[in-house]
Amino acid sequence: MRGAVIHAPGDVRFETLDDPKILEPTDAIIRTALTCVCGSDLWPWRGLEPTGEAHPMGHEYVGFVEEVGSEVTSVRPGQFVVGSFATSDNTCANCRNGFQSNCLHREFMSSCQAEYVRIPHAQGTLVATATVPDEGYWPGLLAVSDVMGTGWWAADAAEVKPGSTAVVVGDGAVGLCGVIAAKERGAERIIAMSRHASRQKLAREFGATDIVTERGEEGVARIKDLTGGIGADSILECVGTAQAMRQALHSARPGGNVGFVGVPHEVALDGQELFFSHVGLRGGPAPVRRYLPELIDGVLSGRIEPGKVFDLTLPLEQVAEGYRAMDERRAVKALLRP
């Protein structure tokens, strides 16, 4: 088969790889219907995370089951499935508590920008749709496998409630999906922090009521102006930089909550400041599997349309262009078709 391999910062190639095989009785092999480039893939692309030896890339996927191991009974060959970027048996104590992304047997997917993918712990990781969906729904279902699930987790962790005010820090795919999540959870006011006109437009379409273009302390001051000098009830931090985290924490009201889902890079917290702020903080890798049934239904019913975050579609063989387009902000998120 063929798939994406990163060799060094700025160097992703489409190469011939070994076909995946069933290695454990809990495995499944899927034929990829759609995959994509994630914002977090840009960290090694930009040299902000070590690349190490050349290795496959990608952790978002929807596809058709080709083969299952002997212990997999929840899905069967021919079914269309959606999974999570973090595998889970869905039976351990952490899974039963709703944190499947911290499953005791968790593996992070890392080879999904390819024609075929091996899915460990398929019994607990994959969810099959009742029938093969119309292709028009596939981008939305692909978004559910990570960015929509992560945006939903950001809103959940930030305790967005009906009638509340939510601020979304970050206008990438996760942030835009966070706007969807905040609206679905009943936020009355949703403030999207964005400097890009096309992303502002999509945020508005998804439910944002206000746009703030300022960043850093200027952005915080603007949030305070919009909230009577107090701050917002819920902040969705969807970037992962030190500036974004400071902006999120300082924008929350006393007693408010920050859900941080951007993978932290050079983020350090001041314990004294956090202590006296009375701001709650929760985050981590999104427990996407917890939300899959609800979000799949939301997409197939037409209630939510997270697939709109894909504003560039490429054949899988042009995966490197997808990285370049996102790195240069010519695209919010690149969809890849095998």
C-alpha positions as CSV (number, residue, x, y, z in Angstrom):
1,M,0.0,0.0,0.0
2,R,1.0,3.7,-0.1
3,G,1.0,6.2,2.7
4,A,2.6,9.3,4.2
5,V,6.0,9.2,5.9
6,I,7.7,12.1,7.7
7,H,11.5,12.1,7.3
8,A,12.3,15.5,8.7
9,P,10.7,18.9,9.4
10,G,9.0,20.0,6.2
11,D,9.6,16.6,4.5
12,V,6.6,14.4,4.2
13,R,6.6,11.8,1.4
14,F,4.1,9.5,-0.1
15,E,5.7,6.1,-0.1
16,T,5.2,2.4,-0.5
17,L,4.6,0.7,2.9
18,D,4.0,-2.8,4.1
19,D,0.3,-3.7,4.1
20,P,-1.0,-3.8,7.7
21,K,-1.7,-7.2,9.1
22,I,-3.7,-8.6,12.0
23,L,-1.2,-8.9,14.8
24,E,-3.5,-9.4,17.8
25,P,-6.9,-11.1,18.0
26,T,-8.3,-7.7,19.0
27,D,-7.1,-6.0,15.8
28,A,-9.0,-4.9,12.7
29,I,-7.8,-3.8,9.3
30,I,-9.8,-1.0,7.6
31,R,-9.6,0.3,4.0
32,T,-9.4,4.1,4.4
33,A,-12.4,6.0,2.9
34,L,-11.1,9.4,4.1
35,T,-8.2,10.7,6.2
36,C,-6.7,14.2,6.7
37,V,-4.0,16.4,8.1
38,C,-4.4,17.5,11.7
39,G,-3.1,20.8,13.2
40,S,-1.1,18.7,15.6
41,D,0.7,17.1,12.7
42,L,2.2,20.5,12.1
43,W,4.2,20.4,15.3
44,P,6.8,17.9,13.8
45,W,6.4,19.4,10.3
46,R,7.5,22.8,11.8
47,G,10.3,21.2,13.8
48,L,8.7,22.0,17.1
49,E,8.5,18.3,18.0
50,P,11.4,15.9,17.3
51,T,10.9,13.8,14.2
52,G,13.3,11.0,15.0
53,E,13.5,8.2,12.5
54,A,11.2,8.4,9.4
55,H,7.8,7.1,10.4
56,P,4.2,7.1,9.1
57,M,1.8,9.9,10.0
58,G,-1.9,10.5,10.6
59,H,-4.5,9.7,13.3
60,E,-7.9,10.6,11.8
61,Y,-9.8,8.1,9.8
62,V,-13.1,6.6,8.6
63,G,-13.3,3.5,6.4
64,F,-14.5,0.1,5.6
65,V,-13.6,-3.0,7.7
66,E,-11.6,-5.4,5.6
67,E,-10.6,-8.0,8.2
68,V,-11.0,-8.6,12.0
69,G,-9.2,-10.6,14.6
70,S,-10.8,-13.6,16.3
71,E,-11.9,-11.6,19.3
72,V,-13.6,-8.8,17.4
73,T,-17.4,-9.2,17.3
74,S,-18.7,-5.6,17.4
75,V,-17.8,-4.9,13.7
76,R,-17.5,-7.1,10.7
77,P,-16.0,-6.9,7.2
78,G,-17.8,-4.5,4.8
79,Q,-19.1,-2.1,7.5
80,F,-18.4,1.6,7.5
81,V,-16.7,2.6,10.7
82,V,-15.6,5.6,12.7
83,G,-12.9,5.4,15.3
84,S,-10.9,7.6,17.7
85,F,-7.3,8.8,17.5
86,A,-6.7,6.9,20.8
87,T,-7.6,3.3,20.9
88,S,-9.5,1.8,23.9
89,D,-10.8,-1.6,25.0
90,N,-13.8,0.3,26.4
91,T,-14.0,-2.1,29.4
92,C,-11.2,-1.0,31.7
93,A,-11.8,1.2,34.8
94,N,-10.7,4.4,33.0
95,C,-13.0,3.6,30.0
96,R,-15.9,2.9,32.2
97,N,-15.3,6.3,33.9
98,G,-15.6,7.9,30.5
99,F,-11.9,8.5,29.8
100,Q,-11.3,6.1,27.0
101,S,-8.3,8.2,25.8
102,N,-6.6,7.1,29.0
103,C,-7.5,3.4,28.6
104,L,-5.1,1.1,30.4
105,H,-4.4,-0.4,27.0
106,R,-4.4,2.8,25.0
107,E,-2.4,3.2,21.8
108,F,-2.3,6.4,19.8
109,M,-3.0,6.0,16.1
110,S,-0.1,7.2,14.0
111,S,-0.4,5.7,10.5
112,C,-3.8,6.8,9.2
113,Q,-2.6,8.8,6.2
114,A,-2.5,5.6,4.2
115,E,-4.7,3.4,2.1
116,Y,-5.1,0.8,4.8
117,V,-4.8,1.0,8.6
118,R,-4.5,-1.5,11.4
119,I,-6.8,-0.6,14.3
120,P,-5.7,-2.1,17.7
121,H,-8.5,-2.8,20.3
122,A,-11.0,-2.6,17.5
123,Q,-13.8,-4.0,19.7
124,G,-13.8,-0.9,21.9
125,T,-12.4,1.7,19.4
126,L,-14.6,1.4,16.3
127,V,-18.3,2.3,15.9
128,A,-20.1,1.1,12.8
129,T,-22.8,3.1,11.2
130,A,-26.1,1.2,10.6
131,T,-25.6,1.4,6.8
132,V,-23.0,2.8,4.6
133,P,-23.6,6.6,4.7
134,D,-23.9,8.8,1.6
135,E,-20.5,10.1,0.7
136,G,-21.7,13.6,1.6
137,Y,-21.6,12.7,5.2
138,W,-18.1,11.2,5.2
139,P,-16.2,14.5,5.9
140,G,-18.4,15.2,8.9
141,L,-17.9,11.7,10.2
142,L,-14.1,12.0,9.7
143,A,-14.2,15.2,11.8
144,V,-15.9,13.3,14.5
145,S,-12.9,11.0,14.8
146,D,-10.8,13.8,16.2
147,V,-11.5,17.5,15.8
148,M,-15.2,17.4,16.5
149,G,-14.7,15.0,19.4
150,T,-11.9,17.2,20.7
151,G,-14.0,20.4,20.3
152,W,-16.8,18.6,22.2
153,W,-14.4,17.6,24.9
154,A,-13.2,21.2,25.2
155,A,-16.8,22.4,25.8
156,D,-17.5,19.5,28.2
157,A,-14.3,20.1,30.2
158,A,-15.0,23.8,30.4
159,E,-18.5,23.0,31.7
160,V,-20.4,25.0,29.0
161,K,-24.0,25.2,30.3
162,P,-27.3,26.5,28.8
163,G,-27.4,30.3,28.9
164,S,-23.7,30.7,29.6
165,T,-20.9,32.7,27.9
166,A,-18.2,30.7,26.2
167,V,-14.9,31.9,24.7
168,V,-13.1,29.8,22.1
169,V,-9.4,30.5,21.9
170,G,-8.1,29.2,18.5
171,D,-9.7,29.3,15.1
172,G,-8.3,26.1,13.7
173,A,-10.5,23.0,13.1
174,V,-10.7,22.1,16.8
175,G,-11.6,25.7,17.8
176,L,-14.3,25.9,15.1
177,C,-15.7,22.6,16.2
178,G,-15.6,24.0,19.7
179,V,-18.0,26.7,18.6
180,I,-20.4,23.9,17.4
181,A,-20.0,22.2,20.7
182,A,-20.7,25.3,22.7
183,K,-23.8,26.0,20.7
184,E,-25.0,22.4,21.1
185,R,-24.5,22.6,24.8
186,G,-26.7,25.7,25.0
187,A,-24.3,28.6,25.4
188,E,-26.1,31.9,24.9
189,R,-23.0,33.9,23.9
190,I,-20.1,32.4,22.1
191,I,-17.0,34.6,21.5
192,A,-14.6,33.3,18.9
193,M,-11.0,34.6,19.0
194,S,-9.9,34.8,15.4
195,R,-7.9,37.0,13.1
196,H,-8.8,35.3,9.8
197,A,-11.8,36.5,7.9
198,S,-12.7,33.1,6.3
199,R,-12.5,31.4,9.7
200,Q,-14.5,34.1,11.4
201,K,-17.2,33.6,8.8
202,L,-17.3,29.8,9.5
203,A,-17.3,30.5,13.2
204,R,-20.4,32.7,12.8
205,E,-22.0,30.0,10.7
206,F,-21.4,27.5,13.5
207,G,-22.9,29.8,16.1
208,A,-20.4,32.4,17.3
209,T,-22.1,35.6,18.4
210,D,-19.0,37.7,18.7
211,I,-15.5,37.8,17.2
212,V,-12.4,39.1,19.0
213,T,-9.4,39.7,16.9
214,E,-7.0,40.8,19.6
215,R,-4.5,38.4,21.2
216,G,-2.7,38.2,24.5
217,E,-3.5,40.7,27.1
218,E,-5.3,42.9,24.6
219,G,-7.5,39.9,23.8
220,V,-8.1,39.4,27.5
221,A,-9.0,43.0,27.9
222,R,-11.5,42.7,25.1
223,I,-13.1,39.7,26.6
224,K,-13.4,41.6,29.9
225,D,-15.1,44.5,28.1
226,L,-17.6,42.1,26.6
227,T,-18.4,40.5,29.9
228,G,-18.9,43.4,32.2
229,G,-15.3,43.3,33.4
230,I,-15.7,39.9,35.0
231,G,-14.7,37.3,32.4
232,A,-16.5,34.4,30.7
233,D,-18.0,31.3,32.3
234,S,-16.2,28.8,30.0
235,I,-13.0,29.1,28.0
236,L,-12.2,26.5,25.3
237,E,-8.4,26.5,24.8
238,C,-7.8,24.9,21.4
239,V,-4.2,25.9,20.6
240,G,-1.6,24.6,23.1
241,T,0.8,27.5,23.2
242,A,1.8,29.4,26.3
243,Q,0.1,32.6,25.0
244,A,-3.1,30.8,24.3
245,M,-3.2,29.2,27.8
246,R,-2.5,32.5,29.5
247,Q,-5.2,34.1,27.4
248,A,-7.6,31.4,28.4
249,L,-6.9,31.5,32.1
250,H,-7.1,35.3,32.3
251,S,-10.3,35.5,30.3
252,A,-12.2,33.3,32.7
253,R,-14.3,34.7,35.5
254,P,-13.7,33.7,39.1
255,G,-15.4,30.3,39.4
256,G,-15.2,29.8,35.6
257,N,-13.7,26.9,33.8
258,V,-11.0,26.3,31.2
259,G,-11.1,23.2,29.0
260,F,-7.6,22.9,27.4
261,V,-7.3,20.5,24.5
262,G,-4.5,21.9,22.5
263,V,-1.4,19.8,23.0
264,P,0.7,22.0,25.4
265,H,4.0,23.3,24.1
266,E,6.2,25.4,26.5
267,V,3.1,25.9,28.7
268,A,3.9,26.5,32.4
269,L,1.4,27.5,35.1
270,D,1.9,29.7,38.1
271,G,0.4,27.8,41.0
272,Q,-0.1,31.0,43.1
273,E,-1.9,32.7,40.3
274,L,-4.1,29.7,39.6
275,F,-4.9,29.2,43.2
276,F,-6.2,32.8,43.7
277,S,-8.0,32.9,40.4
278,H,-10.7,30.4,41.5
279,V,-10.6,29.1,37.8
280,G,-11.1,25.4,37.2
281,L,-8.8,23.7,34.7
282,R,-9.3,20.4,33.0
283,G,-8.1,19.0,29.7
284,G,-6.0,16.3,28.0
285,P,-6.5,14.0,25.0
286,A,-10.2,14.0,24.2
287,P,-12.1,10.9,25.2
288,V,-13.6,10.8,21.6
289,R,-15.0,7.2,22.0
290,R,-17.3,8.5,24.8
291,Y,-18.9,10.9,22.3
292,L,-18.9,8.9,19.1
293,P,-22.5,7.6,19.2
294,E,-23.9,11.0,19.9
295,L,-21.7,12.9,17.4
296,I,-22.2,10.3,14.6
297,D,-26.0,10.7,15.1
298,G,-25.6,14.5,15.0
299,V,-23.8,14.3,11.7
300,L,-26.1,11.8,10.0
301,S,-29.2,13.7,11.2
302,G,-27.8,16.9,9.8
303,R,-27.9,18.6,13.2
304,I,-24.2,19.5,13.0
305,E,-21.9,19.9,10.0
306,P,-18.3,19.7,11.2
307,G,-17.2,18.5,7.8
308,K,-17.3,22.2,6.8
309,V,-13.9,22.7,8.5
310,F,-12.3,20.8,5.5
311,D,-11.7,23.6,3.0
312,L,-9.1,21.8,0.9
313,T,-9.5,18.4,-0.7
314,L,-6.6,16.5,-2.2
315,P,-5.8,13.0,-3.4
316,L,-3.8,11.2,-0.7
317,E,-0.7,11.1,-2.9
318,Q,-0.6,15.0,-2.5
319,V,-0.5,14.7,1.3
320,A,2.6,17.0,1.4
321,E,0.7,19.8,-0.2
322,G,-1.9,19.4,2.5
323,Y,0.8,20.0,5.2
324,R,2.1,23.0,3.3
325,A,-1.3,24.5,2.8
326,M,-2.2,24.2,6.5
327,D,1.2,25.4,7.6
328,E,0.9,28.5,5.4
329,R,-2.8,29.0,6.6
330,R,-4.1,28.6,3.1
331,A,-6.4,25.9,4.5
332,V,-8.0,25.2,7.8
333,K,-7.9,21.5,7.3
334,A,-6.9,19.3,4.4
335,L,-9.1,16.3,3.5
336,L,-7.3,13.4,1.8
337,R,-9.0,10.9,-0.5
338,P,-7.1,7.6,-1.1
